[in-house]
């Protein structure tokens, strides 16, 4: 499951406990199927609002580097330029993350999650076709 925006939005600001709640969720093995997407520019505004919030988000992501995605939440971009402004907005966060964590968030987790999903989707499609009335 990909949880878009970590629960944040244009009209939903983070509570004082937001990062602690995310950490609790990500630390619970019952929820190891949950991945958080941070690709929206509205979320970036919260993440890089100031040094303290950027540091707190970086620490959370470093504790759970395989659980964050960037690049799955943009409205049908035709090329990289559709993602570039949001990517640039996260620059203070990218600078705080270690190289391996940054690589996972920016690309590695996306490849892992979506590559693993493809055979499952194709199997589901085949099952639906097999059970369809003739």
Protein Blocks (a to p, Z undefined) as FASTA:
>chain_A
ZZehhlpafklccdfklmmmmmmmmmpmklmmbccdfkbfklmmmmmmpmklmmmmmmmm
mmmmmlccehiacghiabfklmmmmmmmmmmmmmmpcfklmmmmmmmmmmmmmmmmmmmm
mmmmmmmmmmpcZZ
